[in-house]
Amino acid sequence: MKIHFDFFLKEAILFILAIAVGTFIAFHYGVTTIEADVVEPLEFSWSSVITMVAVFLTFSFVMARFRTMARIVFRLFLFFIVLFGMDLFFGAFLHSPWDLVASILAMAVIYTSRDVLTHNLGIIVAIAGISAAIGLSITPDIGLFILVGMSMYDIIAVYRTRHMVRLAENMVQSGAIFGFLIPVRWRDFFMPRDKAKVGQDFMILGSGDVGVPLLFISSMVTTSLLSAIITGVFAVIGLFITHLLFVNQHERRAMAALPPIATASIIGYLVSIFLV
């Protein structure tokens, strides 16, 4: 069995940073902020589930099919998601309007530096912000349902319909990669991101593979920070299992990374129930 510890270390650092920043944001706004002493869960019904699933599936299939539209939508989506995450992150340290000023300055750095490392740092904050915000609005039971549902969807979309693979290809061609760019060599973190050759010198860890487990983790923060931390640790174990499956393929191809991470996260959640 092959294990590329050097490559996994790069994945793990980015993954752990995203989980840590997201958990911090959720803790700040859900526990330490006065206005958020009580977090009301969302009204969750089967009709809302069906609506959200239908919208997500439609978006995925359309973006996978129409490259020109995908290029524009991906760039706009990435910009606003990163800005949203930045505002939540700096809002934990600064008062208004300085949090917005800091967010705009950070966005200027990201879009002028254009190297892989800066891109990844922006993605960390974006994933952390959006996942923490959604996680605070739901209960752990709903988070568990989303985690299982998205894992099943990931398997179907990658291995059956393969539209997620086409979606990723369109995302790479658009230059707006909503995920981590993980290089084979450490020095390539400083390479311009538009010159990163995905599939050769770089691998992509999709935002959903990090964001969905983080959403689940964030949903626990207001009830038990320790449960959230334990689940986060198990999510990292799941990432390691994903790495083993990926590097030991007989033929290198795209794989559904979320199911192993989700499975380990669920195990961590069950373990935390008995320990906390």
N, C-alpha and C positions, 0 to 999 in steps of 0.2 A: 504494500500500500504506500502510495506516494504522499508526502506531506511537504508543501512548500511554505515553511515557516516564515520566511522573509516576505513572501507575497501575502500570506495571511495576516501578518503583523500590520501591513498597510491597511488592509480591509478592517481589521479589528480597531485600529486607532480611530479611523473615521466613524465607524459604527458606534463605538463607545462614546465618542465626543457628541454625536447626535443624540444618543440616549441620555447622556448626562445633561446636556443643555436643555433638552426637552423636558426632562424631569424637573430641572431647576425652574424653568418657566412655569410649569404646571404647579409646582409647590408655591412659587411666589404669588401667582394670581389666584390660586385656589385655597391657600392656607394663610399666608402671611399678609395678604392685602385685605384691608378692612372691608372694602366693598364686596369682597368675594368670600365672606365667612360661610355663607350657605350657597352651595352650588345646586341649582335645580336641574334634575335630569331632563333630557328631551322627552317629549311624548313620542313613544315608539309604537307604531302599529304596522300591520302587514301591508297596508296600502302605501305607507311611507317607504317601507322597505322595497316594495315592487317599483315604486316611482324612482327611487334613487338608483336601483339596479338598472332599470331601463335607460335612464339618462347616462349612466356610466358606460353601459354596453354600447349605446348609440354613439357616444363620443369616441370610444375606442375604435369601433369599426370605421367610422368616418375618417378619423385621423390616420388610420392605417391605410385607407384607400386613396385619399386625396393628398398628394405630397405638397402641392403649392399651398393649400389651405393649412396643412399641418405646420409648414414652416412659419407662417405668420402667427398662428394660434399658439404654438409652442413658445415662441419668443415673448409674446405678450404675457402668456401664462407664467413663464419663468420669472419675468420681471416683477410682476405684481405679487407673486408668492414669496419671492426673496425679500421684497420691500415689506410685506406683511410680517414675515418672520423677524426681520431686523427691528421693526417698530416694537414688537412684543419683547424682544431681547433687551433692547436699550431702555424700554419702558420700565424694566425691572431695576434699573440703576439711576435713571434720570427722570426729572419731571418734564411735563409738557411746557414749551414746545421743543425742548432740547433733545428729547428722545427722537423726534422726527428729524431734527437737524442732523443728529448723529447717524440716523438711518440713511438719509440722503447722501451724506458724505461717504458712508460705507458702500453704498450702491455705486457711487462715482469711482471708488477704488476698484471694485469688482469689474466694472465695465471698461476701465482704462488699463488695468493690469493685464487681464486676459490670459493669465497663466493657469495651469491646471490646479495648483495649490489654492489660489484665490477662488477659483470656481468651486472647489470642494468646500472651502470655508463658508461660502455663500449658501451652498446647498445644505450644509449642516444647520445653519440658522433657519433656513426656509422650512426644512422638514421639522425641526424642533418646534418652531412657532405654530405651524398649521396643525401638527399632531397634538400638541399640548392644548391648543384652543378647542379642538374637537373633543379630545379626551376628557376635558373638564366638563363638557356638556352632556356626557353620557355616563351610565353606570358600568361597572366591570362586566356585568352580564351581557349588556349590549356590545361592549368592546370585544368580549369573547365571541359573540355571534358574528361580528364583523370580521374578526381574525380568521375564524373557520371558513366563512363564506368567501373571503378574498383568497384564501389558500386554495380552495376548490376551483375558483375562477382562474387562478394563476396556472394550475395544472391544465385546464381545458384550453386556455388561451395560448399556452406555449406548445403543448404537445398535440392538441387536436386541431383547432382552427388555425393556429399559428399566426393569428392576427397580431398578437402581442410582439412577436418577433418582427413583423413588418412595421409595427408602430415604433419599435425601438430603432429600426433602420431609418425611418423617416425623421425621428428625433435627432439622430446623429447627423444626418444630412442637413437638417435645419440649423445646426450649430447651437441649438438650445437644449442641452442635455440635462434633463431633470433627474440627475442621479450622480453618484460618485464616479469619477474617472480614476481608476486605480492602475498605476504604472507598474511595469515589471521592474524597472530600475528606479531607485530613490531619486536620482537627479532629474528624472523626467517629470517630477512634480513642478519643476520650474519651466517646463516646455510650454509654448503657446498652445492653448487648448484647441485652436482650430487646426493644429498640425498633429494632434494626437490620433494615432491610427488604432481605432478600436478593433479588437480581434487579433491584433499583432503584438503591439507593445503595451496595449491598455485593455482593461476589462471594465465593464460598467456594472456597478451594483445599483439597481434601480431604486428610486425613491420609495416605492411601495414596500420594498423588502425591509426598509428601515422604518418608514412612517407608520405602517399598519401596526407592527408590534409596539411602537412608541405610543400610538393612540391608545392601545390596550393598557400599557403601563401608566399613562397619564390619567386614565380613568380611575386608577386605584389611589392616586396620591392623596386625595382629600380624606379618604377613609383609613389608609395605612401606607405611610411612606416606606416602611420596611418591606411590605408586600411588593410594592413597586420596584424596590431595589433588587429583591430576590428574583423577581420575574425578569428584570433587566439582565442580571447575571446569567440566567438560563438562556436568554435570547442570544447572548454572546456565544454560549455553547452551541446553540443552534446554528449560528453563523459558521462556527468551526466545522460542524457536520456538513453544511452546505459546501464549504471549501473542499472537504475530503471528497464529496461526491463529484464536484466539478473537475478537480485535477486528476481523478482516477477514471474519467471517462475513456473508453476505448477510442472514441472519435469525438474530438472537441466540438461541442455545439452548445447553443443556448439552452439553459435549463431553468426550471421554475425554482427560484431560490427561497421563496416565501414559505412553502410547506414545512421544511425542516426547522426554520427559525420559529414559525408559529407553533409547531409541535413542542419544541423545547420551552417556549414561553408559557404555553398552557401547563406543562409539567411544573415549571417554576411557580406558577400561580397556585396550583394544587398543593405544592410543597409549602408555600407561604401560608396557606389556610391552616395547615396543621401546626406550623411553627409560631404564627403570630396570635 
